[in-house]
């Protein structure tokens, strides 16, 4: 059932207890200092809360949780599901009418287009996704969606658990006179549920006799290993703790023999894809990358196994096309129920010049709009500084038309957080956004200004979303 459309001006229940938490922190400096030290130590001992090969004792920056009411959480979940439903509908429309995909994605390579239309064994085109959201005074605003290999659920899971198990939040509950309790839904559980749902459908449609309990492989690529091998290891460990067989490997570690896919010689039934479509395609193209013939053959074998339903891959290999930022403009046009969620967005093309009114001046001024390349990630190819926008607008519009979008600037909120860098911390008001996986969430908290992308590569701290509900 599609959720009701969020009201345009109805303000969401705000994050609660921010001022209470600030007062609590200021009144208990020794407790807070000890808590940060304990949590940093706990995250360090996890071994996966860091980049690949980072030495022990050095971990990601992280921040204290944001607190939200049950009502606020329901609003976010409903909005998230609404967006996901509309994106799934667009995927279905493109599969039913290939000319629509040609119109919307004229620059996508032929293999990707072909791969998008292949039957991968279950219905959803993007069962695991991540929305980047801002909770503004006027309601939620969606900045973009990641459907390729969305990351971050390990960070949110580890931080949420660490804070909930620590003395500081227990003491904060006492500070609130025991009238409220805190809860947290681990994003790793969210991804596990979605993976297994896809696998159950895949297995039902297969005649190959797949086992009910699959061996799960979390697979990334060398290009993304620095960020994603630790995440894969941490998620796999969680899956094992939940009673499932889970392995971690590189694309080149996969093999194919006798109608089955193996990881270092052991059959795997379900692959959690943590590599991009671009990484996959580069490894099949002899003109791109310095890969051996054997390595290229392994990737081609995986594609053939995928097409022959010898393994279940989530997300589908070519679902990355759905995160093209140009779709944001189309979604606002085709799905009126999203117009209050998606900021005003335009593809930079001659069509912008043809529009009447002051649109070009509004975009080119740099204060009202930002610019993003349609295919980008990690805060790369995003222009937020007004002077940079004014300087580059004409060249982007005329030299690389249709490759960039202009998106109305979102008033990203600030909140009170403890910002910790290893065992050291500072506290204050920081910009943040909500990263929604559907039922679960994590946050990025930025130490920068409004023109600093909120992501890990810009020093953004990982955090979690904790629900506050009255004690019954």
LOFI-40660 format. One record per residue (C-alpha): residue number from 1; residue in three letters; z, x, y. Coordinates in steps of 0.5 Angstrom, whole numbers, padded with zeros to 4 digits. Example, Ala and Ser with C-alpha at 12.3 -4.5 7.8 and 13.67 -1.06 7.14 Angstrom:
<pts>
> resi,resn,c3,c1,c2
> 1,ALA,0016,0025,-0009
> 2,SER,0014,0027,-0002
</pts>
This chain:
<pts>
> resi,resn,c3,c1,c2
> 1,UNK,0000,0000,0000
> 2,UNK,-0002,0003,0007
> 3,UNK,0004,0003,0011
> 4,UNK,0004,0000,0018
> 5,UNK,0001,0003,0024
> 6,UNK,0007,0006,0028
> 7,UNK,0007,0003,0035
> 8,UNK,0004,0007,0041
> 9,UNK,0010,0007,0045
> 10,UNK,0016,0006,0041
> 11,UNK,0020,0012,0041
> 12,UNK,0022,0014,0034
> 13,UNK,0029,0015,0033
> 14,UNK,0031,0022,0036
> 15,UNK,0034,0028,0032
> 16,UNK,0041,0026,0032
> 17,UNK,0047,0030,0033
> 18,UNK,0044,0036,0037
> 19,UNK,0049,0036,0042
> 20,UNK,0055,0035,0037
> 21,UNK,0052,0041,0033
> 22,UNK,0051,0045,0039
> 23,UNK,0059,0044,0041
> 24,UNK,0061,0046,0034
> 25,UNK,0057,0052,0034
> 26,UNK,0060,0054,0041
> 27,UNK,0067,0052,0039
> 28,UNK,0067,0056,0032
> 29,UNK,0063,0063,0034
> 30,UNK,0067,0067,0028
> 31,UNK,0065,0061,0023
> 32,UNK,0058,0061,0025
> 33,UNK,0057,0069,0025
> 34,UNK,0060,0069,0018
> 35,UNK,0056,0063,0016
> 36,UNK,0049,0067,0018
> 37,UNK,0051,0073,0015
> 38,UNK,0052,0070,0008
> 39,UNK,0046,0066,0009
> 40,UNK,0042,0072,0010
> 41,UNK,0045,0075,0004
> 42,UNK,0043,0069,0000
> 43,UNK,0036,0069,0002
> 44,UNK,0035,0077,0001
> 45,UNK,0038,0076,-0006
> 46,UNK,0033,0071,-0007
> 47,UNK,0028,0077,-0007
> 48,UNK,0022,0072,-0005
> 49,UNK,0024,0070,0002
> 50,UNK,0020,0076,0005
> 51,UNK,0013,0079,0005
> 52,UNK,0010,0082,-0001
> 53,UNK,0013,0090,-0002
> 54,UNK,0018,0089,0004
> 55,UNK,0024,0093,0002
> 56,UNK,0031,0089,0000
> 57,UNK,0035,0088,0006
> 58,UNK,0029,0085,0011
> 59,UNK,0027,0078,0010
> 60,UNK,0023,0073,0014
> 61,UNK,0026,0070,0021
> 62,UNK,0030,0063,0020
> 63,UNK,0033,0058,0024
> 64,UNK,0039,0053,0023
> 65,UNK,0036,0046,0020
> 66,UNK,0034,0040,0025
> 67,UNK,0038,0034,0024
> 68,UNK,0035,0027,0023
> 69,UNK,0037,0020,0022
> 70,UNK,0034,0016,0016
> 71,UNK,0031,0011,0020
> 72,UNK,0027,0017,0024
> 73,UNK,0025,0020,0017
> 74,UNK,0022,0014,0015
> 75,UNK,0018,0014,0021
> 76,UNK,0015,0021,0020
> 77,UNK,0014,0019,0012
> 78,UNK,0010,0013,0014
> 79,UNK,0006,0016,0019
> 80,UNK,0005,0022,0014
> 81,UNK,0002,0017,0009
> 82,UNK,-0002,0014,0014
> 83,UNK,-0006,0020,0016
> 84,UNK,-0006,0022,0008
> 85,UNK,-0009,0015,0006
> 86,UNK,-0014,0016,0012
> 87,UNK,-0016,0023,0010
> 88,UNK,-0017,0020,0003
> 89,UNK,-0021,0015,0005
> 90,UNK,-0026,0019,0009
> 91,UNK,-0027,0024,0003
> 92,UNK,-0029,0018,-0001
> 93,UNK,-0034,0016,0004
> 94,UNK,-0037,0022,0004
> 95,UNK,-0037,0023,-0004
> 96,UNK,-0040,0016,-0004
> 97,UNK,-0045,0018,0002
> 98,UNK,-0047,0025,0002
> 99,UNK,-0051,0024,0008
> 100,UNK,-0045,0023,0012
> 101,UNK,-0042,0030,0010
> 102,UNK,-0049,0033,0012
> 103,UNK,-0047,0030,0019
> 104,UNK,-0040,0031,0019
> 105,UNK,-0041,0038,0016
> 106,UNK,-0047,0041,0018
> 107,UNK,-0045,0049,0017
> 108,UNK,-0042,0048,0011
> 109,UNK,-0045,0052,0005
> 110,UNK,-0049,0049,0000
> 111,UNK,-0044,0051,-0006
> 112,UNK,-0038,0048,-0002
> 113,UNK,-0042,0042,-0001
> 114,UNK,-0044,0041,-0008
> 115,UNK,-0037,0043,-0011
> 116,UNK,-0034,0038,-0006
> 117,UNK,-0038,0032,-0010
> 118,UNK,-0036,0035,-0017
> 119,UNK,-0031,0031,-0021
> 120,UNK,-0024,0035,-0022
> 121,UNK,-0021,0030,-0027
> 122,UNK,-0016,0026,-0022
> 123,UNK,-0017,0021,-0017
> 124,UNK,-0014,0024,-0010
> 125,UNK,-0018,0029,-0006
> 126,UNK,-0012,0033,-0003
> 127,UNK,-0006,0031,-0007
> 128,UNK,-0002,0037,-0004
> 129,UNK,-0003,0037,0004
> 130,UNK,0001,0039,0010
> 131,UNK,0001,0036,0017
> 132,UNK,0003,0040,0023
> 133,UNK,0007,0035,0027
> 134,UNK,0010,0035,0034
> 135,UNK,0016,0029,0035
> 136,UNK,0014,0028,0043
> 137,UNK,0018,0023,0047
> 138,UNK,0012,0018,0046
> 139,UNK,0012,0019,0039
> 140,UNK,0009,0023,0033
> 141,UNK,0003,0027,0035
> 142,UNK,-0001,0031,0029
> 143,UNK,-0004,0037,0031
> 144,UNK,-0008,0039,0024
> 145,UNK,-0008,0038,0017
> 146,UNK,-0008,0044,0011
> 147,UNK,-0011,0041,0005
> 148,UNK,-0013,0048,0002
> 149,UNK,-0007,0052,0000
> 150,UNK,-0002,0049,0004
> 151,UNK,0004,0054,0004
> 152,UNK,0011,0054,0006
> 153,UNK,0015,0049,0001
> 154,UNK,0019,0055,-0001
> 155,UNK,0022,0057,0006
> 156,UNK,0024,0050,0007
> 157,UNK,0027,0050,0000
> 158,UNK,0031,0056,0000
> 159,UNK,0034,0055,0007
> 160,UNK,0035,0048,0006
> 161,UNK,0039,0049,0000
> 162,UNK,0043,0055,0003
> 163,UNK,0045,0051,0009
> 164,UNK,0047,0045,0005
> 165,UNK,0051,0050,0000
> 166,UNK,0055,0054,0006
> 167,UNK,0061,0053,0009
> 168,UNK,0058,0052,0016
> 169,UNK,0055,0045,0015
> 170,UNK,0061,0043,0011
> 171,UNK,0065,0044,0017
> 172,UNK,0061,0041,0021
> 173,UNK,0061,0035,0017
> 174,UNK,0069,0035,0018
> 175,UNK,0068,0036,0026
> 176,UNK,0064,0029,0025
> 177,UNK,0070,0026,0023
> 178,UNK,0067,0025,0016
> 179,UNK,0063,0019,0018
> 180,UNK,0057,0022,0016
> 181,UNK,0054,0026,0010
> 182,UNK,0048,0031,0009
> 183,UNK,0042,0030,0005
> 184,UNK,0036,0034,0003
> 185,UNK,0029,0034,-0001
> 186,UNK,0027,0040,-0003
> 187,UNK,0019,0041,-0002
> 188,UNK,0019,0045,-0008
> 189,UNK,0021,0038,-0012
> 190,UNK,0015,0035,-0008
> 191,UNK,0010,0039,-0010
> 192,UNK,0012,0039,-0017
> 193,UNK,0012,0032,-0017
> 194,UNK,0005,0032,-0014
> 195,UNK,0002,0037,-0019
> 196,UNK,0005,0033,-0025
> 197,UNK,0002,0027,-0023
> 198,UNK,-0005,0030,-0022
> 199,UNK,-0004,0033,-0029
> 200,UNK,-0002,0027,-0033
> 201,UNK,-0008,0023,-0030
> 202,UNK,-0013,0029,-0032
> 203,UNK,-0010,0029,-0039
> 204,UNK,-0011,0022,-0040
> 205,UNK,-0018,0023,-0038
> 206,UNK,-0019,0029,-0042
> 207,UNK,-0021,0029,-0050
> 208,UNK,-0019,0036,-0051
> 209,UNK,-0012,0035,-0053
> 210,UNK,-0008,0038,-0047
> 211,UNK,0000,0038,-0048
> 212,UNK,0004,0033,-0045
> 213,UNK,0008,0039,-0042
> 214,UNK,0003,0044,-0039
> 215,UNK,0004,0051,-0037
> 216,UNK,0003,0052,-0030
> 217,UNK,0000,0058,-0026
> 218,UNK,0001,0059,-0019
> 219,UNK,-0005,0063,-0017
> 220,UNK,-0007,0067,-0011
> 221,UNK,-0012,0072,-0009
> 222,UNK,-0011,0079,-0007
> 223,UNK,-0013,0077,0001
> 224,UNK,-0007,0073,0001
> 225,UNK,-0002,0076,-0004
> 226,UNK,0002,0079,0002
> 227,UNK,0004,0072,0004
> 228,UNK,0003,0068,-0002
> 229,UNK,0006,0072,-0008
> 230,UNK,0013,0072,-0006
> 231,UNK,0012,0064,-0005
> 232,UNK,0009,0063,-0012
> 233,UNK,0014,0067,-0015
> 234,UNK,0020,0063,-0012
> 235,UNK,0016,0056,-0013
> 236,UNK,0015,0058,-0020
> 237,UNK,0022,0060,-0021
> 238,UNK,0024,0053,-0019
> 239,UNK,0019,0050,-0024
> 240,UNK,0022,0054,-0029
> 241,UNK,0029,0052,-0027
> 242,UNK,0027,0045,-0028
> 243,UNK,0025,0046,-0035
> 244,UNK,0017,0047,-0034
> 245,UNK,0013,0053,-0036
> 246,UNK,0011,0057,-0030
> 247,UNK,0007,0064,-0029
> 248,UNK,0004,0067,-0023
> 249,UNK,-0002,0071,-0022
> 250,UNK,-0008,0073,-0018
> 251,UNK,-0015,0070,-0019
> 252,UNK,-0017,0076,-0023
> 253,UNK,-0012,0076,-0028
> 254,UNK,-0015,0069,-0030
> 255,UNK,-0019,0069,-0037
> 256,UNK,-0023,0064,-0041
> 257,UNK,-0024,0064,-0048
> 258,UNK,-0026,0059,-0053
> 259,UNK,-0026,0053,-0048
> 260,UNK,-0019,0055,-0045
> 261,UNK,-0017,0059,-0039
> 262,UNK,-0011,0064,-0040
> 263,UNK,-0007,0068,-0035
> 264,UNK,-0006,0075,-0038
> 265,UNK,-0007,0072,-0045
> 266,UNK,-0003,0066,-0045
> 267,UNK,-0007,0059,-0044
> 268,UNK,-0005,0055,-0038
> 269,UNK,-0006,0048,-0037
> 270,UNK,-0005,0047,-0030
> 271,UNK,-0007,0052,-0024
> 272,UNK,-0003,0051,-0017
> 273,UNK,-0008,0053,-0013
> 274,UNK,-0005,0058,-0007
> 275,UNK,-0012,0061,-0006
> 276,UNK,-0017,0059,0000
> 277,UNK,-0024,0057,-0002
> 278,UNK,-0027,0062,0002
> 279,UNK,-0023,0067,-0002
> 280,UNK,-0026,0064,-0008
> 281,UNK,-0033,0064,-0006
> 282,UNK,-0033,0071,-0003
> 283,UNK,-0031,0073,-0010
> 284,UNK,-0037,0070,-0013
> 285,UNK,-0042,0073,-0008
> 286,UNK,-0045,0080,-0010
> 287,UNK,-0046,0081,-0002
> 288,UNK,-0039,0080,0000
> 289,UNK,-0033,0084,-0001
> 290,UNK,-0032,0090,-0006
> 291,UNK,-0031,0087,-0012
> 292,UNK,-0033,0089,-0019
> 293,UNK,-0038,0085,-0024
> 294,UNK,-0033,0084,-0028
> 295,UNK,-0029,0081,-0023
> 296,UNK,-0034,0077,-0020
> 297,UNK,-0035,0074,-0028
> 298,UNK,-0028,0072,-0028
> 299,UNK,-0029,0068,-0022
> 300,UNK,-0035,0065,-0024
> 301,UNK,-0032,0063,-0031
> 302,UNK,-0026,0060,-0028
> 303,UNK,-0031,0055,-0024
> 304,UNK,-0035,0054,-0030
> 305,UNK,-0028,0052,-0034
> 306,UNK,-0026,0048,-0028
> 307,UNK,-0033,0044,-0028
> 308,UNK,-0032,0043,-0036
> 309,UNK,-0025,0040,-0035
> 310,UNK,-0022,0046,-0039
> 311,UNK,-0016,0047,-0034
> 312,UNK,-0013,0042,-0028
> 313,UNK,-0013,0045,-0021
> 314,UNK,-0009,0043,-0016
> 315,UNK,-0012,0042,-0010
> 316,UNK,-0019,0041,-0012
> 317,UNK,-0023,0048,-0011
> 318,UNK,-0027,0045,-0005
> 319,UNK,-0022,0041,-0002
> 320,UNK,-0021,0046,0004
> 321,UNK,-0027,0042,0007
> 322,UNK,-0022,0037,0009
> 323,UNK,-0018,0041,0014
> 324,UNK,-0024,0042,0018
> 325,UNK,-0021,0041,0025
> 326,UNK,-0027,0037,0027
> 327,UNK,-0025,0032,0023
> 328,UNK,-0020,0030,0028
> 329,UNK,-0025,0027,0033
> 330,UNK,-0028,0023,0027
> 331,UNK,-0021,0021,0025
> 332,UNK,-0020,0018,0032
> 333,UNK,-0026,0014,0032
> 334,UNK,-0027,0011,0025
> 335,UNK,-0019,0010,0024
> 336,UNK,-0016,0006,0030
> 337,UNK,-0009,0006,0027
> 338,UNK,-0009,0014,0028
> 339,UNK,-0011,0014,0035
> 340,UNK,-0003,0014,0037
> 341,UNK,-0002,0020,0032
> 342,UNK,-0008,0024,0033
> 343,UNK,-0009,0027,0040
> 344,UNK,-0015,0026,0044
> 345,UNK,-0020,0031,0041
> 346,UNK,-0027,0033,0042
> 347,UNK,-0032,0038,0038
> 348,UNK,-0035,0043,0044
> 349,UNK,-0042,0041,0044
> 350,UNK,-0048,0038,0048
> 351,UNK,-0045,0031,0047
> 352,UNK,-0039,0033,0051
> 353,UNK,-0043,0035,0057
> 354,UNK,-0047,0028,0056
> 355,UNK,-0040,0024,0057
> 356,UNK,-0039,0021,0064
> 357,UNK,-0033,0022,0068
> 358,UNK,-0029,0028,0069
> 359,UNK,-0028,0030,0061
> 360,UNK,-0031,0037,0062
> 361,UNK,-0027,0039,0068
> 362,UNK,-0021,0036,0064
> 363,UNK,-0022,0041,0058
> 364,UNK,-0025,0047,0062
> 365,UNK,-0018,0047,0067
> 366,UNK,-0014,0049,0061
> 367,UNK,-0008,0046,0063
> 368,UNK,-0009,0039,0059
> 369,UNK,-0013,0041,0053
> 370,UNK,-0013,0047,0048
> 371,UNK,-0019,0050,0044
> 372,UNK,-0019,0051,0037
> 373,UNK,-0024,0054,0032
> 374,UNK,-0026,0049,0027
> 375,UNK,-0024,0053,0021
> 376,UNK,-0018,0057,0023
> 377,UNK,-0011,0059,0020
> 378,UNK,-0005,0062,0022
> 379,UNK,-0005,0061,0029
> 380,UNK,-0012,0065,0029
> 381,UNK,-0018,0063,0034
> 382,UNK,-0013,0058,0038
> 383,UNK,-0014,0059,0045
> 384,UNK,-0007,0056,0049
> 385,UNK,-0007,0060,0055
> 386,UNK,-0010,0056,0061
> 387,UNK,-0014,0062,0064
> 388,UNK,-0017,0064,0057
> 389,UNK,-0019,0057,0056
> 390,UNK,-0023,0057,0063
> 391,UNK,-0026,0064,0062
> 392,UNK,-0029,0062,0055
> 393,UNK,-0030,0055,0055
> 394,UNK,-0038,0056,0057
> 395,UNK,-0039,0061,0052
> 396,UNK,-0036,0057,0047
> 397,UNK,-0040,0051,0049
> 398,UNK,-0047,0054,0049
> 399,UNK,-0047,0060,0045
> 400,UNK,-0043,0057,0039
> 401,UNK,-0044,0050,0039
> 402,UNK,-0040,0045,0034
> 403,UNK,-0036,0051,0032
> 404,UNK,-0030,0049,0036
> 405,UNK,-0026,0043,0038
> 406,UNK,-0022,0041,0045
> 407,UNK,-0015,0038,0043
> 408,UNK,-0011,0035,0048
> 409,UNK,-0005,0039,0049
> 410,UNK,0001,0037,0046
> 411,UNK,0008,0037,0049
> 412,UNK,0012,0041,0043
> 413,UNK,0019,0039,0044
> 414,UNK,0025,0044,0044
> 415,UNK,0031,0043,0040
> 416,UNK,0038,0047,0039
> 417,UNK,0037,0052,0034
> 418,UNK,0041,0058,0031
> 419,UNK,0035,0063,0031
> 420,UNK,0037,0069,0026
> 421,UNK,0033,0075,0025
> 422,UNK,0036,0078,0018
> 423,UNK,0044,0078,0020
> 424,UNK,0043,0078,0027
> 425,UNK,0042,0071,0031
> 426,UNK,0042,0068,0038
> 427,UNK,0042,0061,0040
> 428,UNK,0039,0057,0045
> 429,UNK,0033,0051,0046
> 430,UNK,0027,0053,0042
> 431,UNK,0020,0050,0041
> 432,UNK,0019,0047,0034
> 433,UNK,0014,0043,0030
> 434,UNK,0015,0039,0023
> 435,UNK,0011,0041,0017
> 436,UNK,0010,0035,0013
> 437,UNK,0008,0035,0006
> 438,UNK,0009,0028,0005
> 439,UNK,0016,0026,0002
> 440,UNK,0019,0033,0004
> 441,UNK,0019,0038,0010
> 442,UNK,0020,0044,0013
> 443,UNK,0020,0047,0021
> 444,UNK,0017,0053,0025
> 445,UNK,0022,0055,0030
> 446,UNK,0018,0059,0036
> 447,UNK,0022,0064,0040
> 448,UNK,0016,0064,0045
> 449,UNK,0013,0060,0050
> 450,UNK,0009,0054,0050
> 451,UNK,0003,0058,0050
> 452,UNK,0005,0062,0043
> 453,UNK,0003,0059,0037
> 454,UNK,0009,0056,0032
> 455,UNK,0007,0060,0026
> 456,UNK,0010,0066,0022
> 457,UNK,0005,0071,0024
> 458,UNK,0008,0070,0031
> 459,UNK,0015,0071,0030
> 460,UNK,0016,0063,0028
> 461,UNK,0023,0062,0024
> 462,UNK,0022,0058,0018
> 463,UNK,0027,0052,0018
> 464,UNK,0029,0045,0014
> 465,UNK,0030,0038,0016
> 466,UNK,0037,0035,0014
> 467,UNK,0038,0028,0014
> 468,UNK,0044,0025,0017
> 469,UNK,0047,0018,0014
> 470,UNK,0053,0015,0015
> 471,UNK,0058,0015,0009
> 472,UNK,0058,0008,0006
</pts>
